[in-house]
Amino acid sequence: MLPERTGYIIWVSDLKAARTLEKYGTVHYMSRKMHYVAMYMNAERAEEAVKTISRLPFVRKVERSYRNELKTEYSKDTEDKTRFYSM
């Protein structure tokens, strides 16, 4: 059974030092241009991990990702109008 995971966006000032974030969770993406790290961690330990991450000297801001809460299944309530535009 897979554990519940939550995503976080961590804004950093130093990308070399940001590699140490791997011990807190899974680093999914590191943006060299915008200086942020997208990472996932277990939901049970997320709160205490965020507190320790925010105290690191190279971290500017920690934001929670709301990707889990977005609706990804869509229903088709209107009829398909593409057949009216064909030649």
N, C-alpha and C positions, 0 to 999 in steps of 0.2 A: 504494500500500500504506500502510495506516495504522500509525503507530508505536504501540508498547505504552505505555499510560498507567496511572499509579497515582494513587490518590486520597489526599488528606490532609485532616485536620481540624485547623485552626489556631485555637487559643483566643487572643483578642486583648483588649486593654484599651481600645483606641481604634479605633472603626470608620472614622473619617475617614482615619486613617493606614493602615488595612488596605486601602484602595483601591490602595495601591502594590504589593500582592501580585500584581497582574495582570501584572507584568513577569516573574514566575517561572513562570507557567502560566495556565490558564483558571480563573477564579473562577466556580464554579457557583452558590453560594448564600452570602449573608451574613445571619446572624441578628442582628437588632437587639436582641432581648430577651435572648438567651443569650450574645451576644458571641463568636461563632465564625464561621469562614469555611470552607466546603467548596470545595476546589479540586482540579483535576487537572493533572498535569504529565507530561512524557515520562519514561519509566522510566530511560533512560540518564543523564539529568542530574538525577535526583531526589535522590540522596544529597548532592551538592554544593549543590543548591538548598536542601535542608532545613537544612544547616549554616548557610548565610547567613541564611535566614529565622529560625532560632532565635536568632540574634544581634541581631535587630532589637529596638529598645527597647519596642515596643508588643506584642510577642508573649510570651504567658505559657507556652504549651505547644503542641507539635506532635505529633499522633497520626496514625499511618498507618491508612487505611481498609481494611478487609478485605472490601469488597464484591465484589471480583473473585474471591475464594476461596470465596464462598458458593455452594452448590448451587442452581441455579435451574431445573433440569429435574427434574420429579417423575414417578414411575411409580405406576401405580394397581395395587397388589398385592391389595387387598381388593375385594370386589364392592360394587356400588352398592346401598345400603340405602334409598334414597329411595322406591323403589316400594312398600316395605312400609308406609310411613307415609301413603300417599295414601288418600283416601276412596273 
